[in-house]
Amino acid sequence: MTTFLHEWQLVGLDAAAAQPWRNGGGTTRELLVWPAGQVWKARVSVADVGKAGPFSAFPGVERWFAVLEGDGVALRVGAGEQRLGTDSPAFRFSGDMQVDCDLIGGPTRDLNLMTEPGKGRLVRVPGDFTFHATGEAIIAVYAHSKPARIVTLEQEVDIPPRHLAWQHRTWRAHGNVRGEDAFWMEVRP
């Protein structure tokens, strides 16, 4: 279910249906697909990863990935390896690349942002984060285990745990995100 807060839309993780992966390794809950009913330019989801295995390919898409819960993952991307935990910055990679995921200590829950290349950004909020979005953009905040707050010139929006607040803006935005387990996202269409 989506709630509207003065042009902000609030989507709860528990209200999003879990979609099983074809390889049986986990499930995904879509929190945002924009624009709806068309070829999307932005997709935000939370995945529960139950076992090691390859990521699905998304040719022509840039992916951002962050660990929300669990002991973390080791991602093999090309010839390199990236180890990510619940305190790591979001990791960006091309959806064209083959990525294999090993679970460090068991299942994980992860946040994913997918956009056209060079159009998005996902930032783990370190308690307080100032943002400046110019022109048209999708701006969003996901609060995971603790509440978060968005403060702009127009308003303040409280985000409960396990919720995504987002809006499509056609004008510039300036403000702050406050939260201890939150993520800032921006997508330029």
Stockholm file with secondary structure:
# STOCKHOLM 1.0

chainA/1-189         MTTFLHEWQLVGLDAAAAQPWRNGGGTTRELLVWPAGQVWKARVSVADVGKAGPFSAFPGVERWFAVLEGDGVALRVGAGEQRLGTDSPAFRFSGDMQVDCDLIGGPTRDLNLMTEPGKGRLVRVPGDFTFHATGEAIIAVYAHSKPARIVTLEQEVDIPPRHLAWQHRTWRAHGNVRGEDAFWMEVRP
#=GR chainA/1-189 SS CEEEETTEEEEEGGGSCCEECTTSSEEEEEEEEESTTSSCSEEEEEEEECSCEECCCCTTCEEEEEEEESSCEEEEETTEEEEECTTSCCEEEETTSCEEEEESSSCEEEEEEEESTTSEEEEEEEEEEEEEECSSEEEEEEECSSCEEEEESSCEEEECTTEEEEEEESSCEEEEEEEEEEEEEEECC
#=GC SS_cons         CEEEETTEEEEEGGGSCCEECTTSSEEEEEEEEESTTSSCSEEEEEEEECSCEECCCCTTCEEEEEEEESSCEEEEETTEEEEECTTSCCEEEETTSCEEEEESSSCEEEEEEEESTTSEEEEEEEEEEEEEECSSEEEEEEECSSCEEEEESSCEEEECTTEEEEEEESSCEEEEEEEEEEEEEEECC
//
